[in-house]
Amino acid sequence: MLKRVVTADALAGKRKREKFEPTKSLAISYERSLRKIAKRIGTLSELLDPDATQSPQPLIDALERYSRTLEPWAESVAQRMLEDADRANKRDWRSHAAQMGRLLREEIEQAPTGETLQLLQMEQVALITSIPREAALRVQKLARESLITGSRSTSIRDEIMRSGEVTASRATLIARTETSKASTLLTQARAQAVGSTGYIWRSHRDARTRKSHRGMNGQFVAWDDPPELDGLQGHAGCIPNCRCFAMPVFPS
């Protein structure tokens, strides 16, 4: 016999698909902050002495130092993003709270999200401070490959000068993925606090949506069993560049 489940849609009546989906403003704001790192890396790259192209160690050292000094700023930026994500997630829950029982509403309000936020904070700080280190590793790799292949110094310098551009793309990916991931994990924490065992996968059905993700739309997914799509395992919104989101299912 199939187990009957009650989704947030059913509890709240007909509702827009945007519920429980991370707001675009959250990703845009986080991306804007992370792109400041890319701009700084671009500035450091421009200061590279053209005659020192075959030995860009000063740039590598500067990027490593920058990474170490980033931590206080990273903690502040990550905390702000997570606070915004938490507020948005609470609003989503409250928007249909009138259709829930009083005890269920109280349980959701008191859901233990502290551990989830703490883990997310640590992950964000690690990601942010890794951006300059990744840039340093890229420069080091370029210099090593130029020695092996005998590439012209102008070619290697041009690639080093693109460090800011490459980092900007990385910042965009991190912002989009991590804001979406934070939203999903907060939804999960609150849903599981009231006995939810899973959710309905919601995906956009436009040209930008990956086929595997489009195929997941409407599927039930257990919180303790994230699916594997295209070689990557994760819940809706937790896979790099995934715009999908979770509509929690409640016990009937």
MARDOBA-844642 format. One line per 3 residues: their letters; for each residue x, y, z of N, C-alpha, C. Coordinates in steps of 0.1 Angstrom, whole numbers. Layout:
N
A> X,Y,Z,X,Y,Z,X,Y,Z  ...
END
This chain:
252
MLK> 9,-12,0,0,0,0,9,12,0  6,22,-9,13,34,-9,10,43,3  21,48,9,19,57,20,15,71,16
RVV> 4,76,22,-1,89,18,8,100,25  12,110,17,20,120,22,13,134,20  17,143,28,11,157,27,22,166,25
TAD> 22,173,13,32,183,10,29,196,15  39,205,15,37,219,19,26,225,10  26,221,-2,15,226,-12,1,223,-6
ALA> 0,210,-1,-13,206,3,-17,214,16  -7,216,25,-10,223,37,-14,237,35  -8,243,25,-10,257,23,-20,260,11
GKR> -25,249,5,-33,251,-7,-25,254,-19  -30,259,-29,-23,262,-41,-13,273,-38  0,271,-42,10,281,-39,20,282,-50
KRE> 27,293,-51,37,295,-61,49,286,-60  55,282,-71,67,273,-70,79,280,-64  79,293,-63,90,300,-57,92,298,-42
KFE> 82,292,-36,83,289,-21,94,279,-19  103,282,-9,114,274,-6,126,275,-16  124,283,-26,134,285,-36,143,297,-31
PTK> 156,296,-32,164,307,-27,162,319,-36  161,331,-29,159,343,-36,171,347,-45  168,353,-56,179,357,-65,188,368,-59
SLA> 181,376,-51,189,387,-44,200,382,-35  197,370,-29,207,364,-20,219,360,-27  218,354,-39,229,349,-47,236,361,-52
ISY> 229,371,-57,235,383,-63,243,391,-53  238,392,-41,245,399,-30,258,392,-26  257,379,-25,269,371,-21,279,371,-32
ERS> 275,370,-45,284,371,-56,291,384,-57  284,395,-54,290,408,-54,301,409,-44  299,403,-32,310,403,-22,322,395,-26
LRK> 319,383,-32,330,374,-35,338,380,-47  332,387,-56,339,393,-67,349,404,-63  347,409,-51,357,418,-46,371,411,-44
IAK> 370,398,-41,383,390,-40,389,389,-54  380,386,-64,385,385,-78,392,398,-82  386,409,-79,391,422,-83,405,425,-76
RIG> 406,421,-64,419,422,-57,430,413,-63  426,401,-67,435,392,-73,439,397,-87  430,403,-94,433,409,-107,443,420,-105
TLS> 441,428,-94,451,439,-92,465,434,-88  465,424,-80,478,418,-77,485,412,-89  477,406,-98,483,401,-111,489,411,-120
ELL> 482,423,-120,487,434,-128,500,440,-123  503,438,-110,515,443,-105,527,434,-107  525,423,-114,535,414,-117,545,420,-127
DPD> 558,420,-123,569,425,-132,569,417,-145  568,423,-157,569,415,-169,581,407,-170  592,412,-165,605,405,-166,606,393,-156
ATQ> 596,393,-147,597,382,-137,587,371,-140  582,370,-153,572,361,-157,576,346,-154  589,343,-157,594,329,-155,595,326,-141
SPQ> 594,336,-132,595,333,-118,585,342,-110  572,338,-111,561,346,-105,559,343,-90  570,339,-83,569,336,-69,564,348,-61
PLI> 568,360,-64,562,371,-56,547,372,-56  541,369,-68,527,369,-69,521,358,-61  527,346,-63,522,334,-55,522,337,-40
DAL> 533,343,-35,534,346,-21,524,357,-17  521,366,-26,512,377,-23,498,371,-22  494,362,-30,481,355,-30,480,347,-17
ERY> 490,340,-13,490,332,-1,488,341,11  495,352,11,493,361,23,479,367,23  473,370,11,460,375,10,450,365,15
SRT> 452,353,12,443,342,17,443,342,32  454,343,39,455,343,53,448,355,60  449,366,53,443,378,59,428,379,57
LEP> 423,371,48,409,371,45,399,366,55  404,358,64,395,351,73,385,359,81  389,370,87,379,379,95,368,384,85
WAE> 372,389,73,363,394,64,354,382,59  359,371,56,352,359,52,341,355,62  345,355,75,335,352,85,323,362,85
SVA> 326,374,84,316,385,84,307,383,71  312,381,60,305,380,47,296,367,48  302,356,52,295,343,53,283,344,63
QRM> 286,351,74,275,352,85,264,360,79  267,371,72,256,379,67,248,372,56  254,364,48,247,356,38,238,346,45
LED> 243,339,55,235,328,61,224,334,69  226,346,75,215,353,82,204,356,73  207,361,61,198,365,51,190,352,46
ADR> 198,341,44,192,329,39,182,323,50  186,325,63,178,320,74,165,328,75  166,341,73,154,349,74,144,346,62
ANK> 150,344,50,141,341,39,134,327,41  142,318,46,136,304,49,125,305,59  127,313,70,117,314,80,104,320,74
RDW> 106,330,65,94,336,58,86,326,50  94,317,44,87,307,36,78,298,45  84,294,56,76,286,65,64,293,71
RSH> 66,306,75,55,313,81,44,316,71  48,317,58,38,320,48,26,310,47  28,298,52,17,289,52,15,283,66
AAQ> 20,290,76,19,285,90,4,285,95  -4,294,89,-18,294,93,-26,281,90  -21,274,80,-27,261,76,-22,249,85
MGR> -12,252,93,-7,241,101,-13,242,115  -12,231,122,-16,230,136,-7,239,145  -12,243,156,-4,252,165,9,245,169
LLR> 8,232,174,20,225,178,30,224,167  25,221,155,34,220,144,41,233,141  34,244,142,40,257,139,51,260,150
EEI> 48,257,162,57,259,173,70,251,171  68,238,167,80,230,165,89,235,154  83,240,144,91,246,133,98,258,137
EQA> 92,267,145,98,279,150,110,276,159  109,265,166,119,261,176,129,251,170  128,248,157,137,238,151,152,241,153
PTG> 160,231,157,174,233,160,182,235,147  183,248,143,191,251,130,205,256,134  208,257,147,221,262,150,233,254,145
ETL> 232,241,146,243,232,141,245,233,126  233,234,119,234,235,104,240,249,101  237,259,107,243,273,104,257,273,108
QLL> 261,266,119,275,266,123,284,259,112  279,247,108,286,240,98,287,247,84  276,254,81,276,262,68,286,273,69
QME> 286,280,81,296,291,83,310,286,81  314,275,87,327,270,86,331,266,71  321,261,64,323,257,50,325,270,42
QVA> 317,280,44,318,292,36,332,299,38  336,300,51,349,306,54,360,299,47  359,285,47,370,277,40,369,280,25
LIT> 357,281,19,356,283,5,362,297,1  358,307,9,362,321,6,377,322,6  383,317,17,398,318,18,405,309,9
SIP> 398,299,3,405,291,-7,406,298,-21  399,308,-23,399,314,-36,413,320,-40  419,328,-32,433,332,-35,443,321,-36
REA> 441,311,-28,450,299,-28,449,292,-41  436,290,-46,434,284,-59,441,292,-70  440,305,-69,446,314,-79,461,312,-79
ALR> 467,311,-67,481,309,-65,486,296,-72  478,285,-69,481,272,-75,480,273,-90  471,281,-96,469,282,-110,482,289,-116
VQK> 486,300,-109,498,307,-114,510,297,-114  511,290,-103,523,281,-101,522,270,-112  511,265,-115,509,255,-126,513,261,-140
LAR> 509,273,-142,512,280,-155,527,282,-157  533,286,-146,548,288,-147,555,275,-149  550,264,-142,557,251,-144,555,246,-158
ESL> 543,247,-163,540,242,-177,548,250,-187  550,263,-185,558,271,-194,572,266,-195  577,262,-184,591,257,-184,592,244,-191
ITG> 582,235,-190,582,222,-197,579,224,-212  570,232,-215,567,234,-230,575,244,-237  581,253,-229,589,263,-236,580,274,-241
SRS> 569,277,-235,560,287,-240,566,301,-239  562,310,-248,568,323,-247,564,330,-234  572,339,-229,569,346,-217,557,355,-218
TSI> 554,360,-230,543,369,-232,530,360,-231  530,348,-235,519,339,-234,515,336,-220  526,332,-212,523,329,-198,519,341,-190
RDE> 524,352,-194,520,365,-187,506,368,-189  501,366,-202,487,369,-205,478,360,-197  482,347,-195,474,338,-188,474,342,-173
IMR> 485,346,-168,486,351,-154,477,363,-152  477,372,-162,469,384,-161,454,381,-161  450,369,-165,436,365,-165,432,360,-152
SGE> 441,360,-142,437,354,-129,425,360,-123  423,373,-124,411,380,-119,399,375,-126  399,374,-139,388,369,-147,384,355,-143
VTA> 394,346,-142,391,332,-138,385,332,-124  391,340,-115,386,340,-102,371,345,-101  368,355,-109,354,360,-110,344,349,-113
SRA> 348,341,-123,339,329,-126,337,320,-115  348,317,-108,348,309,-96,339,314,-85  340,328,-83,332,334,-73,317,333,-76
TLI> 314,334,-89,300,333,-93,294,319,-90  302,309,-94,298,295,-91,296,293,-76  305,297,-68,304,295,-54,291,302,-48
ART> 289,315,-53,278,322,-48,264,315,-51  263,311,-64,251,305,-68,248,292,-61  259,284,-60,257,270,-54,255,271,-39
ETS> 263,280,-32,263,280,-17,250,286,-12  245,296,-18,232,302,-13,221,292,-15  221,285,-26,211,275,-29,212,264,-19
KAS> 224,259,-16,227,249,-7,222,252,7  225,265,11,221,269,25,206,269,26  199,273,16,184,274,16,179,259,18
TLL> 184,250,10,180,236,11,182,230,25  194,232,30,198,226,43,190,232,55  186,245,54,178,251,64,164,245,63
TQA> 159,244,51,146,237,49,146,223,55  157,216,52,158,202,57,158,202,72  165,211,79,166,211,93,153,213,100
RAQ> 145,223,94,132,226,100,122,215,97  123,210,85,113,199,81,115,186,89  128,182,91,130,170,99,127,172,113
AVG> 127,184,118,123,187,132,109,184,135  100,183,124,86,180,126,83,167,120  93,158,118,91,145,113,91,142,98
STG> 95,152,90,96,150,76,107,140,73  103,131,64,113,121,59,119,124,45  113,134,39,118,137,25,111,149,19
YIW> 113,151,6,107,162,0,104,159,-15  97,168,-21,94,167,-36,104,176,-43  112,170,-52,122,178,-60,115,187,-70
RSH> 118,200,-69,112,210,-78,124,215,-87  122,215,-100,132,220,-109,126,229,-119  134,238,-124,130,247,-135,129,239,-148
RDA> 120,241,-156,119,233,-169,122,242,-181  133,249,-180,137,258,-191,150,252,-198  155,260,-208,167,255,-216,179,254,-207
RTR> 180,261,-196,192,261,-188,192,249,-178  181,243,-177,180,231,-167,186,219,-173  195,213,-166,201,200,-171,190,189,-172
KSH> 192,181,-182,182,170,-184,179,162,-172  190,158,-165,189,149,-154,181,156,-143  183,169,-141,176,177,-131,161,179,-135
RGM> 159,181,-147,145,183,-152,137,170,-150  144,159,-152,137,146,-150,134,143,-135  140,150,-126,138,148,-112,125,156,-107
NGQ> 120,165,-115,109,173,-111,97,165,-107  92,167,-95,81,160,-89,84,147,-83  97,143,-82,101,131,-76,102,132,-61
FVA> 98,122,-53,100,122,-39,115,118,-36  121,125,-27,135,122,-23,136,121,-8  142,111,-3,143,110,12,155,118,16
WDD> 154,125,27,164,134,32,177,126,35  176,114,38,188,106,41,193,98,29  188,101,17,192,94,5,193,103,-7
PPE> 203,113,-7,204,122,-18,207,115,-31  201,118,-42,203,111,-55,217,115,-61  221,107,-70,233,109,-78,229,113,-92
LDG> 233,125,-96,230,130,-110,242,134,-117  245,128,-129,256,131,-137,269,130,-129  270,120,-120,282,117,-113,284,125,-100
LQG> 274,134,-97,274,142,-85,262,139,-76  265,137,-63,255,133,-54,251,145,-45  238,147,-44,233,159,-35,219,161,-37
HAG> 213,168,-27,199,172,-27,197,183,-37  184,186,-39,180,197,-48,187,210,-43  194,217,-52,200,229,-48,214,228,-42
CIP> 218,216,-40,231,214,-33,242,210,-43  239,208,-55,248,204,-66,253,217,-73  266,218,-76,271,230,-83,262,235,-94
NCR> 258,248,-93,250,254,-104,236,249,-105  231,242,-94,217,236,-94,208,247,-90  197,249,-97,187,259,-94,174,253,-88
CFA> 175,240,-86,163,232,-81,162,235,-66  150,231,-61,148,233,-46,139,223,-41  138,222,-28,131,211,-21,117,216,-15
MPV> 107,209,-19,93,212,-13,91,201,-2  93,204,11,92,194,21,79,186,22  80,174,25,68,165,27,66,162,42
FPS> 54,164,47,51,162,61,44,149,63  46,143,75,38,131,79,23,134,80  15,126,75,0,128,75,-5,124,89
END
